[in-house]
Amino acid sequence: MKKTTTRLADGRELIYYDSRDDVVRDTPDPRPLDPVATASEIRHDRLLGDRVAVASHRQARTYHPPADACPLCPSREGRDSEIPAADYDVVVFENRFPSLAGDHGRCEVVCFTPDHEASFADLTEEQAALVLAAWTDRTAELSQLPGVEQVFCFENRGREIGVTLGHPHGQIYAYPFTTPRTERMLRSLAAHRETTGGNLFDEVVADELADGRRVVLEGEHWVAFVPYAAHWPYEVHLYPRRRVPDLLALDDAARTEFPQVYLEVLRRFDRIFDGGEDGQAAPPTPYIAAWHQAPLRAAQREEFALHLELFTIRRTSGKLKFLAGSESGMNVFINDVPPEAAAERLREVASKS
């Protein structure tokens, strides 16, 4: 992998990740951009203990532009985008409309491919491996920034999820705090250790493998399963078999196998609703894919287990799951699809060998 760092016209950092070492990235950004001005702040909810990012400048962010005006496509004559080059492999750059900025963290955009019409599931294994390398490198770099406590790599796909740019891309948030969801995991982890002396993550994975009904896919170094208490209609958790706290700690064998396993799971997600009401192929499944990494300074950092959570809000063909009173008001989820049934369906739509 070759890494080339440059600056956009407004001073934001942009990094090219290339699979070839002989690629030269020296195209300047010709746009007359003013420096980015943000109004991001972090507020603390004293009742719940949550932190809320207030970022009013995001109201002006780009919203569903036509394909020929996509800011994530490569630049071409007569149309300059966020990526100055005429082509690229993987690109990461500072978000022009960040939720977190300055002393309150950092937000980056990750462009997986220059192909506007593709998706992550369309990538080759080599391309997916390069994205994994970029996620790992950015985790390492962002972890060194003053005040950063946790790095979160994720992808939102589909208008139903709330995506405003159709180009295949993800984001990385560098939080100046440990997120509430991770804090809950850490509390459960500590309580289990105190009660049993064991590691809760290890036992969850072992229990799923022993039960088998919710296992979707097993590799030599990764396992994918629908969790016993899945919150979402179709939800898959992907764990490396060897517990590690973050992406940096993955060994070469796990890195090599990851693209094979993850691409297969994503492709199954795109097939689970095929043959629905009209018997035809369903539109691409909207989803969120979220990497859970250990906070940088957590006392239980080495006890934490890196894993990826993938889920969709589509519950059946043509129907979405909305977070209503119980979920939004009280954070008590009600799942219409039994996890065992979801896992069985995800096994049914496996790629033909």
C-alpha positions as CSV (number, residue, x, y, z in Angstrom):
1,M,0.0,0.0,0.0
2,K,1.2,3.5,-0.9
3,K,0.0,6.4,1.2
4,T,0.1,10.0,-0.1
5,T,-1.0,12.9,2.1
6,T,-2.0,16.3,0.6
7,R,-4.2,19.3,1.4
8,L,-7.4,20.6,-0.2
9,A,-7.8,24.2,-1.1
10,D,-9.4,25.1,2.3
11,G,-6.7,23.3,4.3
12,R,-8.4,20.0,5.0
13,E,-6.2,16.9,4.9
14,L,-6.7,14.4,2.1
15,I,-5.0,11.0,1.9
16,Y,-4.8,8.7,-1.1
17,Y,-4.3,5.0,-0.4
18,D,-3.1,3.1,-3.5
19,S,-2.5,-0.6,-4.1
20,R,0.5,0.3,-6.5
21,D,3.7,1.9,-5.3
22,D,4.4,3.7,-8.6
23,V,1.3,5.9,-8.5
24,V,2.0,9.7,-8.3
25,R,-0.6,11.9,-6.6
26,D,0.3,15.5,-7.2
27,T,-2.9,17.1,-8.6
28,P,-3.7,20.3,-6.7
29,D,-7.2,21.3,-5.6
30,P,-8.0,24.3,-7.9
31,R,-11.3,25.3,-6.1
32,P,-11.5,28.8,-4.5
33,L,-12.6,27.5,-1.1
34,D,-12.8,29.5,2.1
35,P,-11.4,27.9,5.3
36,V,-13.9,25.6,6.9
37,A,-15.9,27.2,9.7
38,T,-17.6,24.9,12.2
39,A,-19.8,25.5,15.2
40,S,-19.5,22.0,16.8
41,E,-19.9,21.6,20.5
42,I,-20.4,18.7,22.9
43,R,-23.2,19.0,25.5
44,H,-23.6,16.6,28.4
45,D,-27.0,15.2,29.3
46,R,-26.9,15.2,33.1
47,L,-29.8,12.7,33.5
48,L,-28.7,10.0,31.1
49,G,-24.9,10.7,31.2
50,D,-24.9,10.9,27.3
51,R,-23.0,13.4,25.3
52,V,-24.7,15.2,22.4
53,A,-22.9,16.9,19.5
54,V,-24.5,20.1,18.4
55,A,-23.4,21.1,14.9
56,S,-25.6,23.7,13.3
57,H,-23.3,24.2,10.3
58,R,-24.3,20.7,9.0
59,Q,-27.7,22.1,7.9
60,A,-25.8,23.4,4.8
61,R,-24.2,20.1,3.8
62,T,-24.7,18.6,0.3
63,Y,-28.0,16.8,0.0
64,H,-28.7,14.2,-2.7
65,P,-26.8,15.9,-5.6
66,P,-27.2,14.4,-9.1
67,A,-24.6,11.8,-10.1
68,D,-22.8,14.3,-12.4
69,A,-22.3,16.6,-9.4
70,C,-21.2,14.0,-6.9
71,P,-18.5,15.5,-4.6
72,L,-17.0,12.0,-4.0
73,C,-16.4,11.1,-7.6
74,P,-12.9,11.9,-9.1
75,S,-12.5,15.4,-10.6
76,R,-12.8,15.7,-14.3
77,E,-12.5,18.6,-16.8
78,G,-15.1,21.2,-16.0
79,R,-16.1,19.7,-12.7
80,D,-13.9,19.8,-9.6
81,S,-14.9,17.5,-6.7
82,E,-13.5,16.9,-3.2
83,I,-11.0,14.5,-4.8
84,P,-8.7,16.5,-7.2
85,A,-7.3,13.4,-8.9
86,A,-8.9,12.0,-12.1
87,D,-9.0,8.5,-10.5
88,Y,-8.2,6.9,-7.2
89,D,-8.2,3.6,-5.3
90,V,-9.3,4.6,-1.8
91,V,-9.4,8.2,-0.5
92,V,-9.8,9.6,3.0
93,F,-10.4,13.3,3.8
94,E,-11.6,15.6,6.5
95,N,-15.3,16.1,6.3
96,R,-16.3,19.6,5.1
97,F,-19.4,19.4,7.4
98,P,-18.1,17.6,10.5
99,S,-20.2,16.6,13.5
100,L,-17.0,16.8,15.6
101,A,-14.2,19.2,15.0
102,G,-11.3,21.0,16.7
103,D,-11.1,20.2,20.4
104,H,-14.3,18.2,20.1
105,G,-12.8,15.4,17.9
106,R,-12.6,14.9,14.1
107,C,-14.7,13.4,11.3
108,E,-13.4,11.9,8.1
109,V,-14.9,10.6,4.9
110,V,-13.7,7.3,3.4
111,C,-14.3,6.8,-0.4
112,F,-14.2,3.1,-1.1
113,T,-14.1,3.3,-4.9
114,P,-14.2,5.9,-7.7
115,D,-17.2,4.0,-9.2
116,H,-20.3,6.0,-8.3
117,E,-22.7,3.1,-9.1
118,A,-20.9,0.5,-7.1
119,S,-21.2,-0.6,-3.4
120,F,-18.8,-2.1,-0.9
121,A,-20.2,-5.6,-1.9
122,D,-19.0,-5.0,-5.5
123,L,-15.4,-4.5,-4.5
124,T,-12.8,-7.1,-5.2
125,E,-11.0,-8.8,-2.3
126,E,-7.9,-6.7,-3.1
127,Q,-10.0,-3.5,-3.0
128,A,-11.7,-4.5,0.3
129,A,-8.2,-5.3,1.8
130,L,-7.1,-1.8,0.9
131,V,-10.1,-0.3,2.7
132,L,-9.2,-2.4,5.7
133,A,-5.7,-1.0,5.5
134,A,-7.0,2.5,5.3
135,W,-9.3,2.0,8.4
136,T,-6.3,0.6,10.3
137,D,-4.0,3.4,9.3
138,R,-6.6,6.1,10.2
139,T,-7.2,4.4,13.6
140,A,-3.5,4.6,14.3
141,E,-3.2,8.2,13.2
142,L,-6.4,9.5,14.9
143,S,-5.5,7.7,18.1
144,Q,-2.5,10.0,18.4
145,L,-4.6,13.2,18.3
146,P,-4.8,15.1,21.6
147,G,-8.1,14.4,23.4
148,V,-9.3,11.6,21.2
149,E,-10.7,8.7,23.3
150,Q,-12.3,6.3,20.8
151,V,-12.1,5.8,17.0
152,F,-15.2,4.6,15.1
153,C,-15.1,3.5,11.5
154,F,-18.6,2.9,9.9
155,E,-20.6,2.9,6.8
156,N,-24.2,4.0,6.2
157,R,-25.8,2.8,3.0
158,G,-29.2,3.7,1.5
159,R,-31.5,6.7,1.5
160,E,-33.7,4.8,4.1
161,I,-30.8,5.0,6.5
162,G,-30.4,8.7,5.9
163,V,-27.5,8.8,3.5
164,T,-27.3,12.1,1.6
165,L,-24.6,11.1,-0.9
166,G,-25.1,8.0,-3.0
167,H,-21.4,7.4,-3.8
168,P,-20.1,4.3,-1.9
169,H,-18.4,5.7,1.1
170,G,-18.1,5.5,4.9
171,Q,-17.0,7.7,7.7
172,I,-14.6,7.7,10.7
173,Y,-15.4,9.6,13.9
174,A,-12.7,10.3,16.4
175,Y,-14.6,11.0,19.6
176,P,-13.2,13.0,22.6
177,F,-15.0,10.6,24.9
178,T,-16.0,7.0,25.2
179,T,-19.4,6.4,23.5
180,P,-22.4,5.4,25.7
181,R,-22.8,2.1,23.9
182,T,-19.2,1.2,24.5
183,E,-19.4,2.2,28.2
184,R,-22.4,-0.2,28.6
185,M,-20.3,-3.0,27.1
186,L,-17.4,-2.2,29.4
187,R,-19.7,-2.3,32.5
188,S,-21.1,-5.7,31.4
189,L,-17.6,-6.9,30.8
190,A,-16.4,-5.8,34.2
191,A,-19.4,-7.3,36.0
192,H,-19.0,-10.6,34.2
193,R,-15.3,-10.8,35.1
194,E,-16.0,-10.0,38.7
195,T,-18.7,-12.7,38.9
196,T,-17.2,-15.5,36.8
197,G,-13.6,-14.6,36.2
198,G,-14.1,-15.1,32.5
199,N,-14.2,-12.8,29.5
200,L,-17.8,-12.0,28.4
201,F,-16.9,-11.4,24.7
202,D,-15.1,-14.8,24.5
203,E,-18.1,-16.6,26.1
204,V,-20.6,-14.9,23.8
205,V,-18.7,-16.1,20.7
206,A,-18.1,-19.6,22.2
207,D,-21.8,-19.9,23.1
208,E,-22.9,-18.9,19.6
209,L,-20.6,-21.4,18.0
210,A,-21.7,-24.2,20.4
211,D,-25.4,-23.5,19.7
212,G,-24.9,-23.1,16.0
213,R,-28.5,-22.0,15.1
214,R,-27.5,-18.4,14.6
215,V,-24.1,-18.9,13.0
216,V,-24.2,-17.4,9.5
217,L,-20.6,-18.0,8.3
218,E,-17.4,-19.4,9.7
219,G,-13.9,-18.8,8.4
220,E,-10.6,-20.0,9.8
221,H,-10.1,-16.6,11.5
222,W,-13.5,-15.0,11.5
223,V,-17.0,-16.0,12.6
224,A,-20.3,-14.2,11.7
225,F,-23.5,-14.8,13.6
226,V,-26.9,-13.2,14.4
227,P,-26.8,-12.4,18.1
228,Y,-29.2,-14.1,20.5
229,A,-30.9,-10.8,21.5
230,A,-30.6,-9.1,18.1
231,H,-32.2,-5.6,18.1
232,W,-32.7,-5.4,14.4
233,P,-34.6,-7.6,11.9
234,Y,-31.4,-8.7,10.2
235,E,-28.3,-8.2,12.3
236,V,-24.9,-9.9,12.0
237,H,-21.9,-9.6,14.3
238,L,-18.5,-10.4,12.8
239,Y,-15.7,-11.3,15.3
240,P,-12.1,-12.4,14.7
241,R,-11.6,-15.8,16.5
242,R,-8.5,-14.4,18.2
243,R,-9.7,-11.6,20.5
244,V,-8.0,-8.3,19.8
245,P,-8.9,-4.7,21.1
246,D,-8.7,-2.9,17.7
247,L,-7.9,-3.0,14.0
248,L,-4.3,-2.4,14.6
249,A,-3.9,-5.7,16.6
250,L,-5.2,-8.0,13.8
251,D,-2.6,-10.4,12.5
252,D,-1.8,-11.0,8.9
253,A,-3.9,-14.1,8.6
254,A,-7.0,-12.3,9.9
255,R,-6.4,-9.4,7.5
256,T,-6.1,-11.7,4.6
257,E,-9.3,-13.6,5.3
258,F,-11.4,-10.6,6.3
259,P,-12.3,-9.5,2.7
260,Q,-13.5,-13.0,1.8
261,V,-15.8,-13.2,4.8
262,Y,-17.1,-9.6,4.9
263,L,-17.9,-9.4,1.2
264,E,-19.8,-12.7,1.4
265,V,-21.9,-11.4,4.3
266,L,-22.6,-8.1,2.5
267,R,-23.6,-9.9,-0.7
268,R,-26.0,-12.1,1.3
269,F,-27.5,-8.9,2.8
270,D,-28.3,-7.8,-0.7
271,R,-30.1,-11.1,-1.4
272,I,-32.2,-11.7,1.7
273,F,-35.3,-9.9,0.4
274,D,-35.1,-11.3,-3.2
275,G,-38.2,-13.2,-4.3
276,G,-40.5,-11.2,-2.1
277,E,-43.9,-10.0,-3.0
278,D,-43.3,-10.0,-6.7
279,G,-40.7,-12.7,-6.9
280,Q,-38.1,-10.3,-8.2
281,A,-34.7,-9.1,-7.0
282,A,-35.2,-6.5,-4.2
283,P,-33.5,-3.1,-4.3
284,P,-30.1,-3.0,-2.4
285,T,-30.5,-3.5,1.3
286,P,-30.0,-0.4,3.4
287,Y,-27.6,-1.0,6.2
288,I,-25.2,0.3,8.9
289,A,-21.9,-1.4,9.3
290,A,-20.1,-0.4,12.5
291,W,-16.6,-1.3,13.8
292,H,-16.5,-1.5,17.6
293,Q,-12.9,-0.8,18.9
294,A,-11.6,-0.5,22.4
295,P,-11.4,3.0,23.9
296,L,-7.8,4.2,23.9
297,R,-7.4,4.6,27.7
298,A,-10.0,2.2,29.1
299,A,-8.8,0.1,32.0
300,Q,-10.3,-3.0,30.3
301,R,-8.8,-2.2,26.9
302,E,-7.1,-5.6,26.5
303,E,-10.3,-7.3,27.6
304,F,-12.4,-5.7,24.9
305,A,-13.1,-7.5,21.6
306,L,-12.9,-5.8,18.3
307,H,-16.0,-6.7,16.2
308,L,-18.2,-5.4,13.4
309,E,-21.9,-5.0,13.7
310,L,-24.0,-5.0,10.5
311,F,-27.7,-4.4,10.5
312,T,-30.6,-3.3,8.3
313,I,-33.8,-1.4,9.1
314,R,-35.6,-3.3,6.4
315,R,-37.8,-6.0,8.1
316,T,-39.3,-7.6,5.0
317,S,-39.7,-6.8,1.3
318,G,-41.0,-3.2,1.0
319,K,-41.3,-2.6,4.7
320,L,-39.0,-0.8,7.1
321,K,-38.6,-1.0,10.9
322,F,-39.0,2.4,12.4
323,L,-37.9,3.2,15.9
324,A,-41.2,4.0,17.6
325,G,-42.4,4.6,21.2
326,S,-40.7,1.7,23.0
327,E,-37.4,1.9,21.1
328,S,-37.0,5.7,20.8
329,G,-38.8,6.6,24.1
330,M,-37.4,3.8,26.4
331,N,-34.6,2.1,24.4
332,V,-36.4,-1.2,24.6
333,F,-36.3,-2.9,21.2
334,I,-39.0,-5.1,19.8
335,N,-37.7,-7.4,17.0
336,D,-40.3,-8.8,14.5
337,V,-37.8,-11.4,13.1
338,P,-36.6,-14.2,15.4
339,P,-32.7,-14.2,15.3
340,E,-32.8,-17.9,14.4
341,A,-35.0,-17.3,11.4
342,A,-32.8,-14.4,10.3
343,A,-29.7,-16.6,10.5
344,E,-31.4,-19.4,8.5
345,R,-32.3,-16.9,5.8
346,L,-28.8,-15.6,5.6
347,R,-27.5,-19.1,5.2
348,E,-30.0,-19.8,2.5
349,V,-28.8,-17.0,0.3
350,A,-25.1,-18.0,0.4
351,S,-23.1,-17.5,-2.8
352,K,-23.0,-20.5,-5.1
353,S,-19.6,-22.0,-5.3
